[in-house]
Amino acid sequence: MTLNITVPSAVKLNELISVGIAAANVTNLYSAPFVLKYDPAILNFEGASEGPFLKNDGKPTYFQASSAKQSGQITVNLSRIGNAGGINGSGTLVSMIFKAKSRGSSNLGFATVHFTDPGGKLLEVTPFNAVVEVKQPGNAPAGP
């Protein structure tokens, strides 16, 4: 299974940035906690919401996201609840919003990933990181 971060490659200063955390080629995923790191000098974490993937079969889930803004870490606890079994396929686990607060580049990457199956067995995950560049607002004409 792979874990991907979708983010625009470049954004303008003070712009809100939508970041998606998605898993692909998943087999029997039950619990999906992770820690995401970013540069707090460049980005400000605004909030997170659960994506549809873990609950797309209608089973209940638990979701919590907490941030340590000084260190640039977001801890996400996400899992299915009770005897729900695992889920298969691909989809968005979490959507996050950041604000571009200063110019420069910020890596977005996984500090830890601890995905397990319903029995608690650790699943093999290949995480991919991303970079977002914050640029000064320009005088370019607006697109259509």
Summary of the structure (lengths in Angstrom):
residues: 144
radius of gyration: 16.2
end to end distance: 37.1
largest distance: 55.3
contacts: 443
relative contact order: 0.34
helix: 2%
strand: 59%
